[in-house]
Each structure stands twice: as C-alpha cells, then as structure tokens.
Amino acid sequence: MGVSSAEMAAVKTSSNGVWQGDDPLHFAFPLLILQSLLILLLSRVLAIAFRPLRQPKVIAEIVAGILLGPSALGRNKAYLHALFPGWSMPVLESAASLGLLFFLFLVGLELDLRSVRASGKRAFAIAAAGISLPFACGVGVAAAFRRAVPGAGEAGYAPFLVFMGVALSITASLCWPASSRSSSSSPPPSARPPSPPPRSTTSPRGSS
C-alpha cells in the first residue's frame, strides 16, 4: 500500500481532542496508541488461549499479526481504512522497529556468555542449525510461492529469496526469551543449598 509524500506531509501528529470536534483516528499519535492497544490486547488473549497447548507467547503474537493483517480482518476494507490506513503504516513500522531494537538489546543483556563458553561446540551447532534450517525453509517457500506474493517480481528473484530466508531465520530469535526463562527457573548448582551430611551407620555401642 503506497503512500505519497504529499499524504505523509498532510498527516498531523496530535489532535485538539474529541470535544473540539476532531476525530482522533485521523491523527498519527492517537491512532498509534489505539493500534498498539489492539495488538497487545489480542496478543494477550491469544496467549491465554494457547496456554493449555503449551505454546509460547511468540506464537500468539504471530497469530495476532495474521488476524489483524490483510490475511484475515484486513479483507474488510472499512476496518482496514479505519484502524490501519495507508498513511499510518510508516508510523507503525517505525514504532515496531524501535520495539525490535529494544527487544534485541534485552536479548543481548540476558545472554549469559559463561554458559555459552561452557557448552562450546554444542551451542554453536544448535545456533547454526537454528539459523540455517529456517533460512533453507524460507528460501524453499519463497521459490514455491513467489508468483503468489504481490510485488515480488519487482525485487528480483535472488533478493526475494534472500529476504524470505533472512526473515524466517531471524524470527527464530523470538524463541530466546522463552528458553532463557525456562532455563533460568532452576537455580545453578552454586546457588542450591548444600545437602545435609550423611548419617553415621555405626552405633554408639559399637564405637565404644
């Protein structure tokens, strides 16, 4: 959905309020707040619904994105133009990129390099498989469904394959918080309380 520079120049950040006769959905910042609330609310509801299936929150976030996007609810043009108009996409994408930047910062902050060094070659093999396998799947999906994606022919064959492969391979980093929390739930051996000393099997009479 292309947006011209004239339309972006006409976008205003904030409104004077409903009492002044302004529609908040026609301004960038109130609409961004509403979009964020809608995305977070649906993600939380789906996370609760997927909890009996033992699915991480990232699965609920992916499904919420599919439902709110053009694949499901976006087929309704009235909904799409009211809540996700074309001029609001650059603002929403900028906020999403900023959130992704903070997320990757937290991933690096919670990364324990001592555990990575201790695991050694096994950690490297798991990381390589976690990136190369989704990359190969993304390239395969892109090669099979390239004609079904609108605008894919304009980017070229090789850039489109690389984009889809990288998009799926870096998405695997979203599974890191779930694995880190599950591994950090059990205390390390140094933090566990010491076990009581073994009891003596000899009786007092035998020792005398």
CORTAQUI-V891907 format. One record per run of one state. SS is the DSSP state (h for helix, s for strand, l for the rest). FROM is the first residue (numbers start at 1). TO is the last residue. If there is no record, write none. Layout:
SS_FROM_TO + SS_FROM_TO
//
This chain:
l_1_4 + h_5_9 + l_10_17 + h_18_20 + l_21_23 + h_24_26 + l_27_27 + h_28_49 + l_50_50 + h_51_53 + l_54_56 + h_57_68 + l_69_72 + h_73_75 + l_76_76 + h_77_83 + l_84_85 + h_86_110 + l_111_112 + h_113_119 + l_120_120 + h_121_144 + l_145_151 + h_152_155 + l_156_156 + h_157_184 + l_185_188 + h_189_191 + l_192_203 + h_204_207 + l_208_208
//
